[in-house]
Amino acid sequence: MALRTAKQYLDSLRDDRVVYYAGERIKDVVAHPDFGLRALENSRQYGHGADEDAATLALRTMTLPDGERIHRWLAPPRSREDLLKFVEMEETMPGDAHGAMAAGLTGLQILARKMDAKYGKSYTPRIDAYVDWFARNDLHGAFAMTDAKGDRSKPPSGQADPDLWLRVIERRKDGIVIRGAKTSVTSAALANELLVLPTHGMGSADADWSVACAVSANTPGVVMISNYAGAPWGERFRFDRPLSHSSFHHDATVIFNDVFVPNDRVFMDGEFEFTRELLGYFTTLHRTGVLIREPRGTKKLIGAAQLMARYNGLEGVGAIRGTIAEMIQTAQLLEALRYTALNRVQIVEGICVPDPVACNLAGLTVSGTRESYVTFLCELCGGPVLTAPSGLDLQNPETADMVKKYYVGKAGVGAEDRLRLVKYIYDLGASDASGWERAAGVTAAGSPGARRVAVGRGFDLEGCVKMVINELS
Ligand SMILES: Cc1cc2nc3c(=O)[nH]c(=O)nc-3n(C[C@H](O)[C@H](O)[C@H](O)COP(=O)(O)OP(=O)(O)OC[C@H]3O[C@@H](n4cnc5c(N)ncnc54)[C@H](O)[C@@H]3O)c2cc1C
């Protein structure tokens, strides 16, 4: 199949999938006023399909050895060049990121080879065929990993209700039946395919929960309940919410009510001892997301701080310069980590994996600094970050002149420019959307705790102790 167009992607979502949102079932996720916005944004990834302009095709697509052109986000990076191109593509893409889905498929391709070598299974041809089919049909995927979990101190097999972690409840000749729920699945209701992966490293008692498979979004038994994100404020508030006025993001709890999965879609069933390694590859590849957003995200905060200080005539104040200097150190550190992550790569089973320590350190650096930088921005704005008149009052002839008179900055800085920046900072640090960003930044690609574990993995702690013992002796 050729590259899909935006229309083909949107039409593919009208497939009788079961989606609930804000207390009711949505029959058509494309026509829905909130969901439709995100579907439309995603559809821009597809555009005119093979008739896109040459620059976009060069950025977003690649050619398979047999000449078929596919979207780059559907193919695992096989070389450092592939990885760099993937990162470059994701940096400019509207709508859903594809790093997690690519990471899941890639992690499974690596592990399939290892599981087959150990057990003589045939996961490798299955996952390779699935990845090929997925790419050639130009599908949109969501990864469904995070289990409901229940009592977090206990493994899946220790839960009062065994369904709290998704599990295999029946094995048939032609496939398996799964039951459970995956939470926080980004854009599940706007995907064609759901990739189910185990959340944690499993023990021997947890073989039934050690399952990875692919399920189409409209498979009987799949029910999606989306979080209520609320209608975005809309175009009218473009000035007041420059970052979020028309954006809509949704995550769904995906419930698998005894869903049959045919054998050719089952990529792990019971091989609990491989789950930890799978997670290692998955999280490393997934966390390249932070390299995609950063250091650019931190640089934007620096730009906003410097500009606000300039507008207010405070650019030369020592304390402000000191904090901006700290922010610059963080941005430079993130650049260095990005460089390390994308250069200290490993080729594992033919897949290019970025440096896990650098990826996870970048994530920890952002989650440990962003909050205080955003607070600093709010401080620089002063009260207007919350209290300034709206852009609508700038347009209203009855109030415009008064707002323009009293919201100027230093000489030469007009009220409109200054308020535009104040609203930008509001949307970064004080709006409803900024609260979402703040919480998402903490856990979206794994909690800081998980990242710390990843950073410490393989570190020679006892070697450090020995160094001191040697110095003492
Ligand atoms: C915006 C957003 C988008 C997301 N998108 C996706 C997606 O597309 N697909 C997907 O599968 N997931 C997704 N996630 C889920 C995300 O990966 C998880 O939120 C994250 O891994 C944490 O898991 P949890 O939410 O179940 O929290 P929990 O596991 O309940 O963790 C809560 C806290 O408790 C701590 N904790 C948990 N267990 C233990 C323990 N045994 N010992 C000590 N501390 C513990 C954790 O470190 C954490 O700080 C998304 C999350 C967000 C916020």
The ligand as an SDF file (V2000), in Angstrom:
LIG
                    3D

 53 58  0  0  0  0  0  0  0  0999 V2000
    0.7540   12.1870   29.8470 C   0  0  0  0  0  0  0  0  0  0  0  0
    1.0830   10.7310   30.0210 C   0  0  0  0  0  0  0  0  0  0  0  0
    1.1140    9.9080   28.9150 C   0  0  0  0  0  0  0  0  0  0  0  0
    1.3850    8.5530   29.0660 C   0  0  0  0  0  0  0  0  0  0  0  0
    1.3570    7.7430   27.9540 N   0  0  0  0  0  0  0  0  0  0  0  0
    1.4580    6.4160   28.1040 C   0  0  0  0  0  0  0  0  0  0  0  0
    1.2580    5.5390   26.9840 C   0  0  0  0  0  0  0  0  0  0  0  0
    1.0500    5.9730   25.8570 O   0  0  0  0  0  0  0  0  0  0  0  0
    1.2780    4.1960   27.2280 N   0  0  0  0  0  0  0  0  0  0  0  0
    1.5240    3.6810   28.4530 C   0  0  0  0  0  0  0  0  0  0  0  0
    1.5560    2.4550   28.5890 O   0  0  0  0  0  0  0  0  0  0  0  0
    1.7380    4.4820   29.5270 N   0  0  0  0  0  0  0  0  0  0  0  0
    1.7040    5.8240   29.3830 C   0  0  0  0  0  0  0  0  0  0  0  0
    1.8740    6.6520   30.4670 N   0  0  0  0  0  0  0  0  0  0  0  0
    2.0730    6.0500   31.7770 C   0  0  0  0  0  0  0  0  0  0  0  0
    3.4320    6.2940   32.3800 C   0  0  0  0  0  0  0  0  0  0  0  0
    4.4280    5.5450   31.7310 O   0  0  0  0  0  0  0  0  0  0  0  0
    3.2760    5.9200   33.8610 C   0  0  0  0  0  0  0  0  0  0  0  0
    2.4560    6.9310   34.4260 O   0  0  0  0  0  0  0  0  0  0  0  0
    4.5280    5.7710   34.6390 C   0  0  0  0  0  0  0  0  0  0  0  0
    5.2790    4.6960   34.1600 O   0  0  0  0  0  0  0  0  0  0  0  0
    4.2030    5.5290   36.1340 C   0  0  0  0  0  0  0  0  0  0  0  0
    3.3240    4.4390   36.2830 O   0  0  0  0  0  0  0  0  0  0  0  0
    1.9160    4.6210   37.0380 P   0  0  0  0  0  0  0  0  0  0  0  0
    1.2110    5.7730   36.4540 O   0  0  0  0  0  0  0  0  0  0  0  0
    1.1980    3.3310   37.0250 O   0  0  0  0  0  0  0  0  0  0  0  0
    2.3070    5.0280   38.4980 O   0  0  0  0  0  0  0  0  0  0  0  0
    2.6970    4.0620   39.6970 P   0  0  0  0  0  0  0  0  0  0  0  0
    3.4020    2.8610   39.1970 O   0  0  0  0  0  0  0  0  0  0  0  0
    1.5170    3.9070   40.5660 O   0  0  0  0  0  0  0  0  0  0  0  0
    3.7660    4.9460   40.4040 O   0  0  0  0  0  0  0  0  0  0  0  0
    3.4300    6.0590   41.2350 C   0  0  0  0  0  0  0  0  0  0  0  0
    4.6350    6.3780   42.0920 C   0  0  0  0  0  0  0  0  0  0  0  0
    4.8950    5.3040   42.9860 O   0  0  0  0  0  0  0  0  0  0  0  0
    6.2200    4.8260   42.8090 C   0  0  0  0  0  0  0  0  0  0  0  0
    6.1960    3.3610   42.9150 N   0  0  0  0  0  0  0  0  0  0  0  0
    5.3780    2.5050   42.2420 C   0  0  0  0  0  0  0  0  0  0  0  0
    5.6360    1.2440   42.6130 N   0  0  0  0  0  0  0  0  0  0  0  0
    6.6310    1.2970   43.5220 C   0  0  0  0  0  0  0  0  0  0  0  0
    7.3320    0.3300   44.2800 C   0  0  0  0  0  0  0  0  0  0  0  0
    7.0550   -0.9820   44.1890 N   0  0  0  0  0  0  0  0  0  0  0  0
    8.2910    0.7510   45.1240 N   0  0  0  0  0  0  0  0  0  0  0  0
    8.5670    2.0660   45.2490 C   0  0  0  0  0  0  0  0  0  0  0  0
    7.9340    3.0460   44.5480 N   0  0  0  0  0  0  0  0  0  0  0  0
    6.9910    2.6570   43.7170 C   0  0  0  0  0  0  0  0  0  0  0  0
    6.6570    5.2790   41.4140 C   0  0  0  0  0  0  0  0  0  0  0  0
    8.0630    5.4150   41.3070 O   0  0  0  0  0  0  0  0  0  0  0  0
    5.9110    6.5870   41.2770 C   0  0  0  0  0  0  0  0  0  0  0  0
    6.6550    7.6330   41.8150 O   0  0  0  0  0  0  0  0  0  0  0  0
    1.6410    8.0230   30.3480 C   0  0  0  0  0  0  0  0  0  0  0  0
    1.6400    8.8630   31.4600 C   0  0  0  0  0  0  0  0  0  0  0  0
    1.3730   10.2020   31.3050 C   0  0  0  0  0  0  0  0  0  0  0  0
    1.3610   11.0800   32.5240 C   0  0  0  0  0  0  0  0  0  0  0  0
  1  2  1  0
  2  3  1  0
  2 52  2  0
  3  4  2  0
  4  5  1  0
  4 50  1  0
  5  6  2  0
  6  7  1  0
  6 13  1  0
  7  8  2  0
  7  9  1  0
  9 10  1  0
 10 11  2  0
 10 12  1  0
 12 13  2  0
 13 14  1  0
 14 15  1  0
 14 50  1  0
 15 16  1  0
 16 17  1  0
 16 18  1  0
 18 19  1  0
 18 20  1  0
 20 21  1  0
 20 22  1  0
 22 23  1  0
 23 24  1  0
 24 25  2  0
 24 26  1  0
 24 27  1  0
 27 28  1  0
 28 29  2  0
 28 30  1  0
 28 31  1  0
 31 32  1  0
 32 33  1  0
 33 34  1  0
 33 48  1  0
 34 35  1  0
 35 36  1  0
 35 46  1  0
 36 37  1  0
 36 45  1  0
 37 38  2  0
 38 39  1  0
 39 40  1  0
 39 45  2  0
 40 41  1  0
 40 42  2  0
 42 43  1  0
 43 44  2  0
 44 45  1  0
 46 47  1  0
 46 48  1  0
 48 49  1  0
 50 51  2  0
 51 52  1  0
 52 53  1  0
M  END
$$$$
